[in-house]
Every structure is written in C-alpha cells, then in structure tokens.
C-alpha cells in the first residue's frame, strides 16, 4: 500500500541537511509528502527546498530549534503531518521526544520509547546484551554524579588501560581513555561534569580498553513482534577521537565464523527486546584474536547506512517508513538478504586536518562532485553557494562507492576523491585521498588506531 494512502502520508523530518534529504527521497518514492523544519541558519538550505513544505522553528542554535520539542510538534500540527522521522543526531535517540510524538497522536518512525531508553543507557544496554548471550567488554558498575566511592577498586578489577564512559553518551562523546591509575579520579570527575552538561546525566562507568581493536557493527531490523534480521556488518575502524571517518561493508579480513557469530548475536539481542525498526549493534573486535564484545546499540538509522544498502539492495529508510505504516514486511526474511560486492563510504567534512581537524565554516564557492551512477552514490545536503555554518556538524557530503570487490570499490573511491573539488573552506578531501591510497588500508589492515599510527603519512 502506498504511504500516501495510509497514516504515514505526510512525514515531518525532525532534522536537517543530508539525512533530511535522504529521508525525503524514500518518502517521495513511496508516495508520501514531506515537511522540513529549519532554523535561521538553514533558511535557504537544500533540505528546505527539497521538501513539499517547510516550517521555521527558531534561531540558529540547535538548542533553540532542532532540539526544541515544542517547536517541532507545533510544526507538525500546523502542517497536518501525520508522522515524524527523527533522522540521526539531535533528538533521534530521545525517548521523551518519541513519547511526546506518540502522545500527540502522530506516528513515530523508530523504535519504541522504552527501547530507546533501554539502549540509550549504556550500562543498562550492557546488562540486556549479557542477558541475551552477547559477549560484553569487562566493565564496572555505574557511578552517578559526585559518587565515585570504590572507583579505584573497580578500575583494578576491570584492568588498565580502560575507558571512562558516560552512560548516556553516544557518537564517541563522553568517552575518555585512562592509561595511568594516577589519572583515574581526575578523568572520572571531568567525564561526569561533561556528561551532566551534555546529556543531563553525569553517570559514568568503566570499561576495558582494547589497544589494537576494530570497530565492527551489525545492522539489524526488528519487526516489533519478536522477529529480527541482521543486514550484515560494517567496519568503522578508520576513526579519530572515536569519530568515524571511513566505513565499509563487508568488514575486510573478518573470518566467516566470527562474522556469523556477531550477526547472530546482534539479531538475537534485537529479537529479545522485540525491537522495532532499524538499529545498529556495535562491537569492539580484537584485531589480533578476533574476540568480539558488545559496545552499544544505536536506536536509529546510522550515518553509514548507505554501504549496507549498496551491498544488499535494501532501502533501509524505506523499510522504516513501511513498518511505521503498518506493513508486515513479510518479504524481508534472513534467507532473502544477501551480500553483493563491497562498498566504501568516506565522510567529507568542512575541517582542517592540518589544525587538528578544526571545523572550517564558510561559503562553498566551488562544490563539484562526480556524477552519481555506475557504483557511485553521493549523499549531501548542500549545494555550491551554500554556507557551512558553525552551528552544526561540519559534514559536507558522504561519498559512497560500490564494486564487485573491495579493490574495485576502492579504485572507484580514489577516482571520486580525485574529482572532488571544494573551495571556500578547508576540507579533509586530501586526507581521505591519502587514507584510501595507503598500502596498509589497501591491505585491509584496519584498526581504530590507524590514523594515529600512520599520521605522518596521512597528515604530512
């Protein structure tokens, strides 16, 4: 049934930029109308021009616009929107927002508020994963704000090096490395303060740090009735300060038995929670032994979802919309989901790698990207002449290449990066070219310390 004929016939996208444009493509393909929201800074943005309707929701600061639940609900009411898609970031994993959307009589395109809340608390998520038989990294109990009694004893049991992690953190935020026990208390206090300020919850816990590790995640999709499928894995090991830079699928060099065990564990966790919609179960993998441990579950669509769509042919956003519209999705079974080739995604950022990747806002006086097609996909929310503002994440575009093999996908990516021309701001395009061309990356020798290990080659 086309979405235009059901309760999800007009979707407000509570987000901006690239992901808002991405959701609009799937909505349009399924016959639904879309409503964009925008701040002062985004008045002339691409996502505003792309939508069927657009509503101004406040000043440029995210706290006064994209994080303003009252303004978002008012925009939905004013336009007669029947459903809300949160995208990623901002309020995408905010259980209160999901609850208020539902209370307003709208369809929430995502997991239930209870599921968001359960997985949003990292310590609670660890317990749920362990109960579902998913391996977890050795860790500690939680330490609420200002309560650090027993911290040293817990750290000794976890072992060094370790991470102090905010229970409510995400996207690499609220995570600090401790190698020297003398720095433990100071780091824990600083993390609690930052977490309370950023997330409204200063609770932290300790977790073993694996020095030579890979970050591998499993895309899952749950049907809300105890059924869940996995959509294979993505390797997100090329990252800096816990922020992903390049992602690919499948994960290079991962033994088939490990890949299968991880996928089954992720699907099992989703099924155990009667999970509803798209989600990602993230794992840390020992790059030498291939032992894997649960890190967290993201209850939203991921930035890197295009690589999974490329190798499976699925429209993950489209599936989100169809499930929210009440479709049973009986055609989506594990046996029907197969991998075809290899895909790589590079995140093009407005930043200056020579100055510790400092954001570089400004006007895109030149913005020329290769044409999409023949295994090349470009996801962006900006055009030439647009301004990258200092108010939001500085991602300019996602460059995605798909090939029959990893070698073919990387060759396409090298060509795409060579053709990418951006002027008016600093970008990381030269840095991305160097990563893709690096012999160790070409050989699949990826791990979370890759950039730091090879920084002389990558930043020279």
C-alpha positions as CSV (number, residue, x, y, z in Angstrom):
1,X,0.0,0.0,0.0
2,X,1.5,3.4,-0.9
3,X,2.2,5.6,2.1
4,X,0.1,8.3,0.6
5,X,-2.9,6.1,1.3
6,X,-2.2,5.4,5.0
7,X,-1.4,7.1,8.3
8,X,2.1,7.9,7.2
9,X,1.1,10.0,4.3
10,X,2.8,13.2,5.5
11,X,6.1,13.0,7.3
12,X,7.8,15.7,9.3
13,X,11.5,15.2,9.3
14,X,12.8,16.5,12.6
15,X,16.3,17.0,11.3
16,X,18.3,18.9,8.7
17,X,20.9,18.6,5.9
18,X,21.9,15.3,4.4
19,X,19.8,13.0,6.4
20,X,16.7,15.1,5.9
21,X,17.2,15.0,2.1
22,X,17.9,11.2,2.4
23,X,14.6,10.5,4.2
24,X,12.7,12.7,1.7
25,X,13.9,10.5,-1.2
26,X,12.5,7.4,0.3
27,X,9.3,9.1,1.3
28,X,8.7,10.5,-2.2
29,X,9.4,7.1,-3.7
30,X,6.7,5.6,-1.5
31,X,4.2,8.4,-2.3
32,X,4.3,10.3,1.0
33,X,4.6,14.1,1.3
34,X,7.3,15.7,3.5
35,X,7.7,18.6,5.8
36,X,11.0,20.2,6.5
37,X,11.9,22.2,9.6
38,X,14.6,24.8,9.6
39,X,16.4,27.3,11.8
40,X,17.5,30.8,10.9
41,X,20.9,29.5,9.6
42,X,19.1,26.9,7.4
43,X,16.5,29.2,5.8
44,X,18.0,28.7,2.3
45,X,19.2,25.1,2.8
46,X,18.8,22.2,0.3
47,X,16.5,20.2,2.6
48,X,14.1,23.1,2.8
49,X,14.0,23.4,-1.0
50,X,13.6,19.6,-1.3
51,X,10.6,19.2,1.0
52,X,6.9,19.7,0.0
53,X,6.5,22.1,2.9
54,X,8.9,23.8,5.3
55,X,8.4,25.4,8.7
56,X,10.7,27.8,10.6
57,X,11.3,26.5,14.1
58,X,13.7,29.0,15.7
59,X,17.2,30.6,16.0
60,X,20.3,29.0,14.6
61,X,21.5,27.4,17.8
62,X,20.3,23.8,17.9
63,X,19.0,24.0,21.4
64,X,16.6,26.7,20.3
65,X,15.5,25.0,17.1
66,X,16.2,21.3,16.2
67,X,16.2,20.3,19.9
68,X,13.1,22.3,20.7
69,X,10.4,19.6,21.0
70,X,7.6,22.1,21.4
71,X,8.5,23.8,18.2
72,X,8.8,20.5,16.3
73,X,5.4,19.4,17.5
74,X,3.9,22.8,16.7
75,X,5.3,22.5,13.1
76,X,3.7,19.0,12.8
77,X,0.3,20.3,14.0
78,X,0.5,23.4,11.7
79,X,1.1,21.4,8.6
80,X,-1.1,18.4,9.3
81,X,1.9,16.0,9.4
82,X,0.9,12.5,10.4
83,X,4.3,11.0,11.2
84,X,7.7,12.1,12.4
85,X,11.1,10.7,11.3
86,X,14.0,11.9,13.6
87,X,16.9,11.1,11.3
88,X,20.2,10.7,13.3
89,X,21.6,13.0,15.9
90,X,19.6,15.8,17.6
91,X,16.5,14.0,19.1
92,X,16.8,10.7,17.2
93,X,17.5,8.8,20.4
94,X,15.5,10.9,22.8
95,X,12.8,8.7,24.4
96,X,10.9,11.8,25.7
97,X,10.6,13.2,22.2
98,X,9.3,9.8,20.9
99,X,6.8,9.7,23.7
100,X,5.6,13.2,23.0
101,X,5.2,12.5,19.3
102,X,3.1,9.5,20.1
103,X,1.1,11.4,22.7
104,X,0.3,14.0,20.1
105,X,-1.4,11.2,18.0
106,X,1.4,11.1,15.5
107,X,3.3,8.0,14.1
108,X,6.8,7.8,15.4
109,X,9.1,6.3,12.8
110,X,11.5,4.4,15.0
111,X,11.8,2.1,17.9
112,X,9.5,2.5,21.0
113,X,10.4,5.0,23.7
114,X,11.1,2.1,26.1
115,X,13.5,0.6,23.6
116,X,15.3,3.9,23.1
117,X,15.5,4.4,26.8
118,X,16.8,0.9,27.5
119,X,19.5,1.1,24.9
120,X,20.4,4.7,25.5
121,X,21.7,3.9,28.9
122,X,24.9,2.1,28.1
123,X,25.2,0.3,31.4
124,X,21.6,-1.0,31.1
125,X,22.3,-1.9,27.5
126,X,25.3,-4.0,28.6
127,X,23.1,-5.9,31.0
128,X,20.5,-6.6,28.4
129,X,23.1,-7.8,25.9
130,X,24.6,-10.1,28.5
131,X,21.2,-11.5,29.3
132,X,20.7,-12.2,25.6
133,X,24.0,-14.1,25.5
134,X,26.0,-11.4,23.7
135,X,29.7,-11.1,24.9
136,X,30.4,-7.8,26.7
137,X,33.6,-6.0,27.4
138,X,34.7,-6.3,31.1
139,X,33.3,-3.3,32.9
140,X,32.2,-1.8,36.2
141,X,29.0,-0.8,37.9
142,X,27.7,2.7,37.4
143,X,28.9,5.8,39.3
144,X,26.3,8.6,39.5
145,X,27.4,12.2,39.5
146,X,29.5,13.0,42.5
147,X,29.6,9.4,43.7
148,X,33.0,7.8,43.0
149,X,33.5,5.7,46.1
150,X,35.1,2.4,45.1
151,X,36.3,3.7,41.7
152,X,39.9,2.6,42.2
153,X,38.9,-0.9,43.2
154,X,36.5,-1.2,40.2
155,X,39.3,0.0,37.9
156,X,41.7,-2.6,39.3
157,X,39.2,-5.3,38.5
158,X,38.5,-4.0,35.0
159,X,42.2,-3.6,34.2
160,X,44.2,-0.9,32.5
161,X,44.1,0.7,30.0
162,X,40.4,1.5,30.5
163,X,37.8,3.9,29.3
164,X,35.6,6.1,31.5
165,X,32.3,6.3,29.6
166,X,29.2,8.4,30.1
167,X,26.2,6.1,30.4
168,X,24.1,8.5,28.3
169,X,26.8,9.3,25.8
170,X,26.9,8.5,22.1
171,X,28.9,9.0,18.9
172,X,32.2,8.9,20.7
173,X,31.2,11.7,23.0
174,X,31.6,11.1,26.8
175,X,34.5,8.6,26.4
176,X,38.0,9.1,27.9
177,X,41.0,6.9,27.9
178,X,42.9,6.3,31.2
179,X,46.3,4.5,31.0
180,X,47.7,5.7,34.3
181,X,45.9,5.0,37.5
182,X,47.0,8.3,38.8
183,X,44.7,10.0,36.2
184,X,41.7,7.9,37.0
185,X,39.9,10.1,39.6
186,X,40.5,13.4,37.7
187,X,39.3,11.8,34.4
188,X,36.2,10.3,36.0
189,X,35.3,13.7,37.6
190,X,35.8,15.5,34.3
191,X,33.7,13.0,32.4
192,X,30.9,13.2,34.9
193,X,30.9,17.0,34.6
194,X,30.9,16.9,30.8
195,X,28.2,14.2,30.7
196,X,25.9,16.1,33.0
197,X,26.3,19.2,30.9
198,X,25.9,17.4,27.5
199,X,23.3,14.7,28.3
200,X,21.7,15.8,31.6
201,X,23.1,12.7,33.2
202,X,26.6,12.5,34.7
203,X,26.6,8.8,35.4
204,X,29.7,7.0,34.2
205,X,31.1,3.5,34.2
206,X,34.5,1.9,33.4
207,X,35.2,-0.4,30.5
208,X,38.3,-2.3,29.4
209,X,40.1,-0.7,26.5
210,X,41.5,-2.9,23.8
211,X,44.6,-1.2,22.3
212,X,44.6,-2.8,18.9
213,X,40.9,-3.0,18.2
214,X,38.5,-2.9,15.3
215,X,35.0,-1.2,15.4
216,X,32.6,-3.5,13.6
217,X,28.8,-3.0,13.7
218,X,25.9,-5.1,12.7
219,X,22.8,-3.5,11.0
220,X,19.6,-5.1,12.4
221,X,16.0,-4.6,11.6
222,X,13.3,-5.7,14.0
223,X,9.6,-6.1,13.2
224,X,8.3,-5.4,16.7
225,X,6.9,-8.8,17.3
226,X,10.0,-10.7,18.4
227,X,11.3,-11.2,14.9
228,X,14.5,-9.6,13.8
229,X,17.0,-9.9,11.0
230,X,20.6,-8.8,10.6
231,X,21.7,-7.0,7.5
232,X,25.4,-8.0,7.8
233,X,28.3,-5.9,9.1
234,X,30.1,-2.7,8.5
235,X,33.7,-1.9,9.5
236,X,34.0,1.6,11.0
237,X,37.6,1.3,12.4
238,X,39.0,4.3,10.5
239,X,38.2,6.9,13.1
240,X,39.7,9.8,15.0
241,X,38.9,10.6,18.6
242,X,36.2,7.9,18.4
243,X,34.5,9.6,15.5
244,X,34.1,7.6,12.3
245,X,35.7,8.8,9.1
246,X,35.5,5.9,6.6
247,X,33.2,2.9,6.7
248,X,32.9,-0.2,4.6
249,X,30.9,-3.3,4.2
250,X,31.6,-6.2,4.5
251,X,34.4,-5.9,7.0
252,X,37.7,-6.8,5.4
253,X,39.5,-9.8,6.6
254,X,36.9,-10.8,9.2
255,X,36.7,-14.6,9.5
256,X,33.4,-16.0,8.3
257,X,32.8,-17.8,11.6
258,X,33.3,-14.5,13.5
259,X,31.1,-12.6,11.1
260,X,28.3,-15.1,11.5
261,X,28.6,-15.2,15.3
262,X,28.4,-11.4,15.5
263,X,25.5,-11.2,13.2
264,X,23.5,-13.8,15.1
265,X,24.3,-12.2,18.4
266,X,23.1,-8.8,17.2
267,X,19.8,-10.3,15.8
268,X,19.3,-12.2,19.0
269,X,19.6,-9.0,21.1
270,X,17.2,-7.2,18.8
271,X,14.7,-10.0,18.9
272,X,14.9,-10.3,22.7
273,X,13.8,-6.7,23.0
274,X,11.0,-7.1,20.4
275,X,12.9,-4.3,18.7
276,X,11.0,-2.2,16.2
277,X,12.7,-0.8,13.1
278,X,16.3,-0.1,12.1
279,X,19.1,-0.2,14.6
280,X,22.8,-1.0,14.9
281,X,24.6,-3.2,17.3
282,X,28.2,-2.1,17.7
283,X,31.1,-4.3,18.7
284,X,34.7,-3.9,19.5
285,X,36.8,-6.6,18.0
286,X,40.3,-7.6,19.0
287,X,42.2,-7.1,15.7
288,X,44.6,-9.9,16.5
289,X,42.4,-12.6,18.1
290,X,39.0,-11.6,16.6
291,X,37.4,-11.8,20.0
292,X,34.4,-9.5,19.9
293,X,32.4,-7.7,22.6
294,X,29.2,-5.6,22.7
295,X,29.7,-1.9,22.8
296,X,26.3,-0.3,22.4
297,X,23.1,-0.3,20.4
298,X,22.1,2.7,18.3
299,X,18.4,3.0,18.1
300,X,18.3,5.0,14.8
301,X,19.4,4.9,11.2
302,X,23.2,5.4,11.1
303,X,25.2,7.9,9.1
304,X,26.9,4.9,7.3
305,X,23.8,3.0,6.3
306,X,24.4,3.6,2.6
307,X,27.2,1.0,2.4
308,X,24.7,-1.6,3.7
309,X,22.1,-0.5,1.2
310,X,24.7,-0.8,-1.6
311,X,25.7,-4.4,-0.8
312,X,22.2,-5.7,-0.1
313,X,19.9,-3.6,-2.4
314,X,17.6,-2.8,0.5
315,X,16.2,0.7,1.2
316,X,16.6,0.8,5.0
317,X,14.9,4.2,5.3
318,X,12.1,2.9,3.1
319,X,11.7,-0.2,5.4
320,X,11.4,2.2,8.4
321,X,8.6,4.0,6.7
322,X,6.8,0.9,5.6
323,X,7.0,-0.7,9.0
324,X,5.7,2.5,10.6
325,X,2.8,2.5,8.1
326,X,1.8,-0.9,9.4
327,X,3.2,-3.2,6.8
328,X,4.1,-6.7,8.0
329,X,7.2,-6.8,5.7
330,X,6.8,-10.5,5.3
331,X,9.1,-10.4,2.3
332,X,12.1,-9.3,4.5
333,X,13.5,-12.6,5.8
334,X,17.0,-13.6,6.7
335,X,17.2,-16.0,3.8
336,X,16.4,-13.3,1.3
337,X,19.1,-10.9,2.5
338,X,22.3,-11.5,0.6
339,X,25.6,-9.6,0.1
340,X,26.6,-8.4,-3.3
341,X,30.1,-7.0,-3.7
342,X,31.7,-4.3,-1.5
343,X,31.0,-0.7,-0.6
344,X,33.1,2.1,1.0
345,X,31.9,5.4,2.4
346,X,34.0,8.5,3.0
347,X,32.7,11.4,5.1
348,X,33.7,14.7,3.5
349,X,34.0,17.3,6.3
350,X,34.5,21.0,6.4
351,X,37.5,20.9,8.6
352,X,41.3,21.5,8.6
353,X,43.3,18.3,9.2
354,X,46.5,20.4,9.5
355,X,45.0,22.1,12.5
356,X,43.8,19.1,14.4
357,X,40.7,18.8,12.2
358,X,39.3,22.1,13.4
359,X,35.9,22.9,11.8
360,X,36.1,25.2,8.8
361,X,32.7,27.0,8.3
362,X,32.3,29.2,5.3
363,X,30.7,29.6,1.9
364,X,31.1,26.8,-0.7
365,X,32.4,28.9,-3.6
366,X,33.1,25.8,-5.5
367,X,31.4,22.4,-4.8
368,X,31.9,20.0,-7.7
369,X,31.4,16.3,-7.0
370,X,31.4,13.4,-9.5
371,X,28.1,12.4,-11.0
372,X,26.3,9.6,-9.3
373,X,25.8,6.3,-11.1
374,X,27.9,3.2,-12.0
375,X,28.5,2.3,-8.4
376,X,28.9,5.9,-7.2
377,X,26.4,7.4,-4.7
378,X,26.6,10.9,-3.4
379,X,24.5,11.9,-0.3
380,X,24.7,15.5,0.6
381,X,22.6,18.4,2.0
382,X,24.4,21.3,0.4
383,X,25.0,22.9,-3.0
384,X,27.5,25.2,-4.4
385,X,27.0,28.6,-2.9
386,X,25.6,27.3,0.3
387,X,27.3,28.1,3.6
388,X,28.6,25.6,6.1
389,X,27.7,27.2,9.4
390,X,29.4,26.8,12.8
391,X,26.2,25.7,14.4
392,X,26.0,22.1,13.4
393,X,28.1,19.0,12.5
394,X,30.5,20.1,9.6
395,X,29.9,17.1,7.4
396,X,29.5,18.3,3.8
397,X,28.8,15.0,1.9
398,X,29.1,11.3,2.0
399,X,30.9,9.7,-0.9
400,X,29.9,6.1,-1.4
401,X,31.4,3.6,-3.9
402,X,30.2,0.1,-4.7
403,X,32.1,-2.5,-6.7
404,X,32.2,-6.3,-7.2
405,X,35.3,-6.5,-5.0
406,X,36.9,-4.3,-2.3
407,X,39.7,-3.5,-4.8
408,X,37.1,-2.2,-7.3
409,X,35.3,-0.2,-4.7
410,X,38.5,1.4,-3.5
411,X,39.6,2.2,-7.1
412,X,36.3,4.0,-7.7
413,X,36.6,5.9,-4.4
414,X,40.1,7.0,-5.4
415,X,38.7,8.3,-8.6
416,X,35.8,10.0,-6.9
417,X,38.1,11.7,-4.4
418,X,40.4,12.8,-7.2
419,X,37.5,14.6,-8.9
420,X,36.0,16.2,-5.8
421,X,36.7,19.9,-5.8
422,X,35.7,22.1,-2.9
423,X,36.8,25.8,-2.5
424,X,35.9,28.5,0.0
425,X,36.5,26.3,3.0
426,X,39.1,23.8,4.2
427,X,38.1,20.1,3.8
428,X,39.5,16.7,4.6
429,X,39.5,15.6,1.0
430,X,43.3,15.3,0.7
431,X,43.4,13.4,4.0
432,X,40.8,11.0,2.6
433,X,42.8,10.5,-0.6
434,X,45.8,9.6,1.5
435,X,43.9,7.1,3.6
436,X,42.4,5.3,0.6
437,X,45.8,5.2,-1.1
438,X,47.7,4.0,1.9
439,X,49.2,0.5,1.5
440,X,48.0,-0.7,4.9
441,X,44.4,0.4,4.2
442,X,44.5,-1.3,0.8
443,X,45.6,-4.5,2.5
444,X,42.7,-4.3,5.0
445,X,44.9,-3.7,8.0
446,X,42.3,-1.5,9.7
447,X,42.0,-0.8,13.4
448,X,40.8,2.1,15.5
449,X,44.4,3.4,15.9
450,X,45.0,3.5,12.2
451,X,45.0,7.3,11.8
452,X,47.2,7.9,14.8
453,X,49.7,5.1,13.8
454,X,50.0,6.5,10.2
455,X,49.5,10.2,10.9
456,X,52.9,11.1,9.4
457,X,51.8,9.7,6.1
458,X,48.2,11.0,6.3
459,X,48.8,14.5,7.6
460,X,52.3,15.2,6.1
